[in-house]
Amino acid sequence: MDKATESALAMLTAAGLKLGRNWRRELGELITDIAQRDNLAPDDVVADEEIKAALSSNTTTPKKRDLIIEILRQRRYPRYYRARRAFSEKIKELKLAPKIKIIPPSSFEGHRLKVEFTYSSPAELEAVIVLLRQLKGVDLIDEALAAAEDNS
């Protein structure tokens, strides 16, 4: 890891974030990638207002770390996060029962969805089947990716 990224990580630890080797490596990679792509110094990446707010939040250190990693991942992979948000919104629009969970493929690669559901009676199973029929002809993956492109 270069000295500039080490300096950025030192800013986070000085603010009270406790980072083990693996977390340092992951954060370092995210910071370096964002800095290179956006032509910023690594210190500028972590000086972001959203990260400052996370560091000063009234929560546990592990939750702060997780929040900062999530913020950096969103900045590093904006298209993926827009697609994930659009996918979630489309699922909400379908108004499926809470017992039905639709899981997109990893990184929205491919078109195979995973559907999980629970039921405790034949009537509940029939209701789930009726709700799943709403998915016929709906391409949730393409719609999510298109929405991610529209928002870029």
Secondary structure, DSSP 8 states (H G I E B T S, - for coil): --HHHHHHHHHHHHTT----HHHHHHHHHHHHHHHHHHT--HHHHHT-HHHHHHHHSSS-HHHHHHHHHHHHHHHH-HHHHHHHHHHHHHHHHHT--TTEEEE--GGG-SS--EEEE--SSHHHHHHHHHHHGGGTT--HHHHHHHHHHHT-
